[in-house]
Amino acid sequence: MASSSLVFRLHDRGPELVRKVLLERGWKEYDGGEQEEEDWNLYWRASAFRSSDYHNLLPWQRLNHHPKTVGITRKDCLVRNLRRMRATFGSSLYHFSPAAFILPNDHTRFLSEYTRRRQTGGWSPYWICKPVDLSQGRGIFIFEDYKDLIYDSSVVIQRYISNPLLISGYKFDLRIYVCVKNFHPLTIYMHQEGLVRFATDKYNLSSLDNLYAHLTNTSINKLGPFYTTNKERVGQGCKWAMNKFRCFLRSQGINELLLWQKINNIVTLTLLSIAPSVPSSPNCVELFGFDVLIDSKFKPWLLEVNSSPALTLDCQVDVAVKKGLISDLIDLMNYRSIDSLRERAYRKQLPRYHASQASRFSTPVATFKELKSQKTSGSRGRHQPDREGPPALRVGDFILTFPFNRATLNASQHKLDMKLVIQELHKLTCQLASGCSQSDKTRRREEGEGKKDEGVRTSDGEEDFESLLWGPKDPPLLSQCFPSS
């Protein structure tokens, strides 16, 4: 094997953006006709991997999905998991997802809620119906009257957020890119660049069947009659980059830091719902697309979570956002020069390369086939995450959002202490909710510039740790966001 380049393998030849980014970085594409079956470093696919794919991973290999994350990426599973967390930790904490019902199983419960709301008079809610296993807006419709509810497969019915925040009369949501580097310990990064996705017709509750006014899916709106027109403030197309949205927020006179933290909380609390049940897979990372809607009172709501967010390039905004996103994601995978040697490196350095794993082999490793034939308990040669210190606060535009302080770092190291983590999230949000003036923020940013690189010792001698606040253009340390006492 003469090659010393990192090798990527794409399922069904896509996505093209991943191929382009990796080739530009000097990677080679896997060729099954010339290379052995496991002679690759990254295997990328849109759909889930098989259990055996995780079990058979070798030290130099990575997959782009963690196992068993369907608990948040399938609509009905997300409803069940958030319902369970709401019952365990309280409805006030998990009140970021609209009331939802899974039909046909919850039909009686939904009908009861529907009837109760109708009989109380006054405000009558709107509902949105989504097939549980479809994406890109397919099969979705909005209704007010029960007689308009017609379905022939399993669906999720949610209360429709009928008071969305509008920009020049247009509805929008945020596509936020989240990378879970590890579930054990839980390590979450959120990307600074995301997408603001607009409906292309002005919002109007009197026309519930106008999907161009109510849905923000690009796959739908790029077919709309106003997609190419220059819409007031929104412009042509149906997307902004996140920086343009930050400029909009600054004109609204709100506590921006609190809004960003509330979105951050949505991501963390949602991932906490599945973290204990996801098997440890340190050779994996996963990029999720969280869709968040902000209502007219600046309350963020979780709409859904996507396991393979679209990487197609429909416009220049996509190019600007997604190319950097994938490049930063590759950097998060922690490839080393030795990984490009694959089998040769493993053979040469077997006594010291992942020594804790090497002891599982009873004989020296000679070929891929011999590696594959070894039957051991658990994964055979998994890359071990660096546990010598806290994770990096920032990798490119990926900002570490969990753990976010020493308490949550410690609470996630072994068995995840959910109660303590949730207490720390609540404490942090309350601190940000108390607000701080712009002069306070400026002063604290200046005071904190040196702290990002200088370790601070706590009273027990342990190095202190805190993360940055995801969201603002120049993410500050969390301590810089709190009002002075």
C-alpha positions as CSV (number, residue, x, y, z in Angstrom):
1,M,0.0,0.0,0.0
2,A,1.9,3.0,-1.2
3,S,-0.6,5.8,-0.5
4,S,-0.1,8.0,2.5
5,S,-3.1,10.2,2.0
6,L,-6.2,10.1,4.1
7,V,-9.0,8.2,2.3
8,F,-12.7,9.0,2.3
9,R,-15.5,6.7,1.3
10,L,-19.0,8.1,0.2
11,H,-22.1,6.0,0.2
12,D,-24.0,6.3,-3.1
13,R,-21.4,8.8,-4.5
14,G,-22.6,11.7,-2.3
15,P,-22.8,14.3,-1.0
16,E,-20.8,16.2,-3.6
17,L,-19.8,19.0,-1.2
18,V,-18.1,16.5,1.2
19,R,-16.1,15.1,-1.8
20,K,-15.1,18.6,-2.9
21,V,-13.9,19.7,0.5
22,L,-12.0,16.6,1.2
23,L,-10.3,16.5,-2.2
24,E,-9.3,20.2,-1.7
25,R,-7.7,19.1,1.6
26,G,-5.6,16.5,-0.1
27,W,-7.7,13.4,0.7
28,K,-8.1,10.6,-1.8
29,E,-11.4,8.9,-2.6
30,Y,-11.8,5.2,-1.8
31,D,-11.7,2.9,-4.9
32,G,-13.1,-0.5,-4.1
33,G,-11.5,-2.0,-7.2
34,E,-8.0,-1.1,-6.1
35,Q,-8.1,-0.9,-2.3
36,E,-8.9,-3.4,0.3
37,E,-12.3,-3.2,2.0
38,E,-11.2,-1.4,5.1
39,D,-8.5,0.8,3.6
40,W,-10.2,4.1,4.4
41,N,-10.3,6.8,7.1
42,L,-13.8,8.3,6.8
43,Y,-17.0,6.6,5.7
44,W,-19.8,9.1,5.1
45,R,-23.4,8.2,4.4
46,A,-26.8,9.9,4.7
47,S,-28.6,6.9,6.2
48,A,-27.8,5.0,9.4
49,F,-24.9,2.5,9.6
50,R,-25.5,-1.1,10.6
51,S,-24.5,-2.3,14.1
52,S,-21.7,-4.4,12.6
53,D,-20.2,-1.2,11.0
54,Y,-19.6,0.2,14.5
55,H,-18.3,-3.1,15.9
56,N,-15.8,-3.6,13.1
57,L,-14.2,-0.1,13.2
58,L,-10.4,0.1,13.2
59,P,-8.4,2.8,15.0
60,W,-7.8,5.0,11.9
61,Q,-11.5,5.0,10.8
62,R,-14.4,7.4,11.5
63,L,-18.1,7.3,10.8
64,N,-20.3,10.3,10.4
65,H,-23.2,8.9,12.5
66,H,-23.4,7.8,16.1
67,P,-25.6,4.7,16.7
68,K,-29.1,4.9,18.0
69,T,-29.8,8.7,17.6
70,V,-33.1,8.1,15.9
71,G,-34.6,9.0,19.3
72,I,-34.4,12.7,18.3
73,T,-34.2,12.5,14.5
74,R,-37.5,10.7,13.8
75,K,-40.5,13.0,14.6
76,D,-42.5,10.5,16.7
77,C,-39.4,9.4,18.7
78,L,-38.6,13.0,19.4
79,V,-42.1,13.6,20.8
80,R,-41.9,10.5,23.0
81,N,-38.4,11.4,24.4
82,L,-39.3,15.1,25.1
83,R,-42.6,14.0,26.7
84,R,-40.6,11.6,29.0
85,M,-38.1,14.3,29.9
86,R,-40.9,16.8,30.6
87,A,-42.5,14.3,33.0
88,T,-39.2,13.7,34.7
89,F,-37.7,17.2,35.0
90,G,-40.7,19.5,34.7
91,S,-42.8,21.2,32.0
92,S,-41.2,24.6,32.6
93,L,-37.8,23.3,31.6
94,Y,-38.9,21.4,28.6
95,H,-41.4,23.9,27.4
96,F,-39.6,24.5,24.1
97,S,-41.5,22.1,21.9
98,P,-45.1,22.7,21.0
99,A,-47.8,20.3,22.4
100,A,-47.6,17.2,20.2
101,F,-49.6,14.0,19.6
102,I,-48.6,10.8,17.6
103,L,-51.6,9.6,15.6
104,P,-53.2,7.1,15.4
105,N,-52.1,6.0,18.9
106,D,-52.7,9.4,20.6
107,H,-55.9,10.1,18.6
108,T,-58.2,10.1,21.7
109,R,-55.8,12.4,23.6
110,F,-55.6,14.8,20.7
111,L,-59.4,14.9,20.3
112,S,-59.8,15.6,24.0
113,E,-57.3,18.5,23.8
114,Y,-58.8,19.8,20.6
115,T,-62.3,19.7,22.1
116,R,-61.2,21.3,25.4
117,R,-59.6,24.2,23.6
118,R,-62.6,24.8,21.4
119,Q,-65.1,24.7,24.3
120,T,-63.1,27.2,26.4
121,G,-63.8,29.8,23.8
122,G,-61.6,32.6,22.8
123,W,-58.3,31.6,21.1
124,S,-58.6,28.5,18.9
125,P,-55.3,27.0,18.1
126,Y,-54.0,25.9,14.7
127,W,-52.4,22.5,14.2
128,I,-49.7,21.2,11.9
129,C,-49.7,17.6,10.7
130,K,-46.4,16.0,9.7
131,P,-45.7,12.4,8.5
132,V,-43.2,10.8,10.9
133,D,-40.9,9.4,8.3
134,L,-40.8,12.1,5.6
135,S,-38.5,15.1,5.2
136,Q,-38.2,18.3,3.2
137,G,-41.8,19.4,4.0
138,R,-43.4,16.5,2.2
139,G,-46.9,15.6,3.3
140,I,-47.2,18.6,5.8
141,F,-50.4,20.5,6.1
142,I,-51.9,23.0,8.6
143,F,-55.5,22.9,9.8
144,E,-57.8,24.6,12.3
145,D,-60.9,22.4,12.0
146,Y,-60.8,18.7,13.1
147,K,-62.8,17.7,10.0
148,D,-59.8,18.8,7.9
149,L,-57.5,16.2,9.6
150,I,-57.0,13.4,7.1
151,Y,-54.1,11.0,7.2
152,D,-53.3,7.5,6.1
153,S,-50.0,6.8,7.9
154,S,-48.4,7.5,11.2
155,V,-48.3,11.3,11.8
156,V,-47.3,13.9,14.4
157,I,-49.8,16.6,15.2
158,Q,-48.3,19.7,16.8
159,R,-49.8,22.9,17.9
160,Y,-48.9,25.4,15.2
161,I,-46.9,28.4,16.4
162,S,-49.2,31.0,14.8
163,N,-47.4,34.1,16.1
164,P,-43.9,33.7,14.5
165,L,-41.5,36.5,14.5
166,L,-41.6,38.0,11.0
167,I,-39.1,40.0,9.0
168,S,-40.9,42.4,6.6
169,G,-44.0,40.1,6.9
170,Y,-42.1,36.9,6.0
171,K,-41.9,33.8,8.3
172,F,-38.5,32.2,8.9
173,D,-36.7,29.6,11.0
174,L,-33.1,28.9,11.9
175,R,-31.2,25.9,10.7
176,I,-28.5,25.4,13.4
177,Y,-25.7,23.0,12.8
178,V,-24.7,20.9,15.9
179,C,-21.9,18.4,16.1
180,V,-21.9,15.8,18.8
181,K,-18.3,14.7,19.0
182,N,-19.0,12.2,21.7
183,F,-21.9,11.0,23.8
184,H,-19.6,9.5,26.5
185,P,-18.6,12.0,27.8
186,L,-21.2,14.2,26.2
187,T,-19.4,16.8,24.0
188,I,-21.4,19.2,21.9
189,Y,-20.3,21.9,19.5
190,M,-22.5,24.4,17.7
191,H,-21.4,26.1,14.5
192,Q,-21.4,29.9,14.4
193,E,-22.6,29.9,10.8
194,G,-26.1,28.6,10.2
195,L,-29.0,29.4,7.8
196,V,-32.0,31.6,8.2
197,R,-34.6,30.0,6.0
198,F,-37.6,32.1,4.8
199,A,-41.0,31.4,3.4
200,T,-41.3,33.2,0.1
201,D,-44.9,34.5,0.4
202,K,-46.0,36.8,3.2
203,Y,-47.4,35.2,6.3
204,N,-51.2,35.0,6.4
205,L,-53.3,32.8,8.6
206,S,-56.3,33.1,6.3
207,S,-54.6,30.9,3.7
208,L,-53.4,27.8,5.6
209,D,-53.0,25.9,2.3
210,N,-50.4,28.3,1.0
211,L,-47.2,26.4,1.8
212,Y,-45.0,29.2,0.4
213,A,-46.3,31.4,3.3
214,H,-46.1,28.8,6.1
215,L,-43.2,26.4,5.4
216,T,-39.6,27.4,5.2
217,N,-38.2,24.3,3.5
218,T,-35.9,25.3,0.7
219,S,-37.1,22.3,-1.4
220,I,-40.6,23.8,-1.4
221,N,-39.8,27.5,-1.6
222,K,-37.4,27.3,-4.5
223,L,-40.4,26.2,-6.6
224,G,-42.5,29.1,-5.5
225,P,-43.6,32.1,-7.7
226,F,-41.7,34.7,-5.6
227,Y,-38.4,32.8,-5.0
228,T,-36.4,34.9,-7.5
229,T,-38.1,38.2,-6.8
230,N,-36.4,40.8,-4.7
231,K,-38.5,40.6,-1.5
232,E,-38.6,43.5,0.9
233,R,-35.6,43.3,3.2
234,V,-35.3,39.5,2.6
235,G,-34.0,39.9,-0.9
236,Q,-33.9,37.2,-3.6
237,G,-34.1,33.5,-2.8
238,C,-35.1,32.3,0.6
239,K,-31.9,32.3,2.8
240,W,-29.7,34.5,4.9
241,A,-26.5,33.6,6.6
242,M,-26.5,33.9,10.4
243,N,-24.5,37.1,10.4
244,K,-27.3,39.0,8.6
245,F,-29.7,37.7,11.3
246,R,-27.4,39.0,14.0
247,C,-27.6,42.4,12.5
248,F,-31.4,42.1,12.5
249,L,-31.4,41.1,16.2
250,R,-29.3,44.1,17.2
251,S,-32.1,46.4,15.9
252,Q,-34.7,44.7,18.0
253,G,-33.6,46.0,21.5
254,I,-33.7,42.6,23.2
255,N,-31.4,40.6,25.5
256,E,-29.6,38.9,22.6
257,L,-27.3,36.8,24.9
258,L,-30.4,35.3,26.6
259,L,-31.9,34.4,23.3
260,W,-28.7,32.7,22.1
261,Q,-28.5,30.8,25.4
262,K,-32.1,29.7,25.2
263,I,-31.4,28.2,21.8
264,N,-28.3,26.6,23.3
265,N,-30.5,25.1,26.0
266,I,-32.8,23.6,23.5
267,V,-29.9,21.8,21.8
268,T,-28.4,20.5,25.1
269,L,-31.7,19.5,26.7
270,T,-32.8,17.6,23.5
271,L,-29.5,15.7,23.3
272,L,-29.7,14.9,27.0
273,S,-32.9,13.0,26.2
274,I,-30.9,10.3,24.3
275,A,-27.4,10.6,25.7
276,P,-27.6,7.8,28.3
277,S,-29.0,5.4,25.7
278,V,-26.5,6.0,22.9
279,P,-23.6,3.5,22.9
280,S,-20.1,4.8,23.3
281,S,-18.6,5.3,19.8
282,P,-15.5,7.5,20.1
283,N,-14.7,6.9,16.4
284,C,-17.9,8.7,15.4
285,V,-19.1,12.3,15.1
286,E,-22.5,13.4,14.0
287,L,-23.7,16.6,12.4
288,F,-27.3,17.4,13.3
289,G,-29.5,20.1,11.8
290,F,-31.7,21.7,14.5
291,D,-34.6,23.7,13.2
292,V,-35.7,26.4,15.6
293,L,-38.5,29.0,15.2
294,I,-38.6,32.2,17.1
295,D,-42.0,33.6,18.0
296,S,-43.1,37.2,18.2
297,K,-42.2,37.3,21.9
298,F,-38.7,36.1,21.1
299,K,-39.2,32.7,22.5
300,P,-37.4,30.0,20.6
301,W,-39.2,26.7,19.7
302,L,-37.7,23.4,18.5
303,L,-39.4,22.2,15.3
304,E,-37.4,19.1,14.5
305,V,-33.9,17.6,14.4
306,N,-32.4,16.3,11.2
307,S,-29.8,13.5,11.1
308,S,-28.4,14.3,7.7
309,P,-29.0,18.0,7.1
310,A,-29.0,18.9,3.4
311,L,-25.5,19.7,2.0
312,T,-26.7,20.8,-1.5
313,L,-25.6,24.2,-2.7
314,D,-28.7,26.0,-4.0
315,C,-27.4,29.5,-3.7
316,Q,-24.3,31.6,-2.7
317,V,-25.4,31.6,1.0
318,D,-25.2,27.8,0.9
319,V,-21.7,27.9,-0.5
320,A,-20.6,30.5,2.1
321,V,-22.0,28.5,5.1
322,K,-21.8,24.8,4.2
323,K,-18.3,24.6,2.8
324,G,-16.7,26.0,5.9
325,L,-19.1,23.9,8.0
326,I,-17.8,20.6,6.5
327,S,-14.1,21.7,6.7
328,D,-14.5,22.5,10.4
329,L,-16.3,19.2,10.9
330,I,-13.3,17.3,9.5
331,D,-11.0,19.3,11.8
332,L,-13.2,18.1,14.8
333,M,-12.5,14.5,13.9
334,N,-8.9,14.8,15.2
335,Y,-7.1,13.0,12.4
336,R,-3.4,12.7,12.8
337,S,-0.6,12.1,10.2
338,I,-0.3,8.5,11.5
339,D,-3.9,7.8,10.5
340,S,-3.0,8.2,6.8
341,L,-0.7,5.1,7.1
342,R,-3.7,3.0,8.2
343,E,-2.6,-0.7,8.3
344,R,1.2,0.0,8.1
345,A,1.0,2.3,11.2
346,Y,-1.1,-0.2,13.1
347,R,1.4,-3.0,12.4
348,K,4.5,-0.9,13.1
349,Q,3.2,0.7,16.3
350,L,0.9,-2.0,17.7
351,P,2.7,-2.2,21.0
352,R,2.1,1.5,21.8
353,Y,-0.5,2.7,19.3
354,H,-3.8,2.5,21.4
355,A,-2.0,0.1,23.7
356,S,-5.1,-0.4,25.8
357,Q,-6.9,-1.8,22.8
358,A,-3.9,-3.8,21.4
359,S,-4.0,-6.1,24.4
360,R,-7.3,-7.5,23.0
361,F,-5.4,-9.2,20.1
362,S,-3.9,-12.6,20.8
363,T,-1.6,-12.6,17.8
364,P,0.3,-9.9,15.8
365,V,-1.8,-8.2,13.2
366,A,-0.6,-8.8,9.6
367,T,-3.5,-7.9,7.2
368,F,-6.9,-6.3,7.1
369,K,-8.5,-9.7,6.8
370,E,-6.7,-10.9,9.9
371,L,-7.8,-7.7,11.7
372,K,-11.4,-8.3,10.6
373,S,-11.4,-11.9,11.7
374,Q,-10.5,-11.0,15.3
375,K,-13.6,-11.5,17.5
376,T,-13.5,-9.5,20.7
377,S,-16.0,-8.0,23.0
378,G,-17.1,-4.6,22.0
379,S,-15.3,-2.5,19.3
380,R,-11.9,-3.9,18.3
381,G,-9.7,-0.9,17.9
382,R,-11.5,2.3,18.6
383,H,-9.8,5.6,18.7
384,Q,-9.7,6.8,22.3
385,P,-10.8,10.4,22.9
386,D,-8.3,12.7,24.6
387,R,-9.1,12.6,28.3
388,E,-6.1,14.6,29.5
389,G,-8.0,17.8,29.8
390,P,-11.2,19.7,28.7
391,P,-12.2,19.7,25.1
392,A,-11.1,22.6,22.9
393,L,-13.3,25.7,23.3
394,R,-13.4,26.4,19.6
395,V,-12.5,24.5,16.4
396,G,-12.9,26.8,13.4
397,D,-16.4,28.1,13.8
398,F,-17.6,25.2,16.0
399,I,-18.1,26.5,19.5
400,L,-18.0,24.1,22.5
401,T,-21.4,24.4,24.2
402,F,-21.3,21.3,26.4
403,P,-19.7,20.9,28.9
404,F,-19.7,24.6,29.6
405,N,-18.1,24.8,33.1
406,R,-16.1,22.7,35.5
407,A,-19.3,21.3,37.1
408,T,-20.8,20.0,33.9
409,L,-17.4,18.8,32.7
410,N,-17.1,16.6,35.9
411,A,-20.8,15.6,35.7
412,S,-20.3,14.2,32.2
413,Q,-17.0,12.3,32.7
414,H,-18.4,9.0,33.9
415,K,-22.1,8.3,34.3
416,L,-23.9,11.4,33.1
417,D,-25.4,13.3,36.1
418,M,-28.5,14.6,34.5
419,K,-29.9,16.4,37.6
420,L,-26.7,18.4,38.1
421,V,-26.4,19.3,34.4
422,I,-29.9,20.6,34.3
423,Q,-29.3,22.6,37.5
424,E,-26.3,24.2,36.0
425,L,-28.2,25.0,32.8
426,H,-30.9,26.7,34.8
427,K,-28.4,28.6,36.9
428,L,-26.6,29.9,33.8
429,T,-29.9,30.9,32.1
430,C,-31.0,32.8,35.2
431,Q,-27.7,34.7,35.2
432,L,-28.0,35.7,31.6
433,A,-31.7,36.7,32.1
434,S,-30.7,39.2,34.7
435,G,-29.1,41.1,31.8
436,C,-26.1,43.4,31.5
437,S,-25.4,46.7,29.9
438,Q,-23.3,47.1,26.8
439,S,-20.6,48.9,28.9
440,D,-20.5,45.9,31.2
441,K,-20.2,43.5,28.2
442,T,-17.4,45.6,26.8
443,R,-15.5,45.8,30.0
444,R,-15.8,42.1,30.7
445,R,-14.7,41.2,27.2
446,E,-11.6,43.3,27.7
447,E,-10.9,41.8,31.1
448,G,-11.5,38.3,29.7
449,E,-9.3,38.5,26.6
450,G,-6.3,36.9,28.4
451,K,-8.4,34.3,30.2
452,K,-9.1,32.2,27.1
453,D,-5.5,31.1,27.1
454,E,-4.6,31.3,30.8
455,G,-5.8,28.6,33.1
456,V,-7.4,29.7,36.3
457,R,-7.1,27.6,39.4
458,T,-10.0,26.9,41.7
459,S,-9.8,26.7,45.5
460,D,-9.1,23.0,45.4
461,G,-6.2,23.5,42.9
462,E,-8.1,22.1,39.9
463,E,-7.8,24.2,36.7
464,D,-11.0,26.1,36.1
465,F,-13.0,25.7,32.9
466,E,-15.7,27.6,31.1
467,S,-16.9,27.7,27.5
468,L,-17.7,30.5,25.2
469,L,-21.3,31.6,24.5
470,W,-22.4,30.4,21.1
471,G,-24.4,32.9,19.0
472,P,-22.8,36.4,19.2
473,K,-20.5,37.3,16.3
474,D,-17.4,37.2,18.6
475,P,-18.4,34.6,21.2
476,P,-17.4,35.8,24.7
477,L,-16.5,33.6,27.6
478,L,-19.6,32.9,29.7
479,S,-18.2,34.9,32.7
480,Q,-18.0,38.0,30.5
481,C,-21.7,37.9,29.9
482,F,-22.8,38.1,33.5
483,P,-23.8,41.5,35.1
484,S,-21.3,42.9,37.6
485,S,-22.3,42.4,41.2
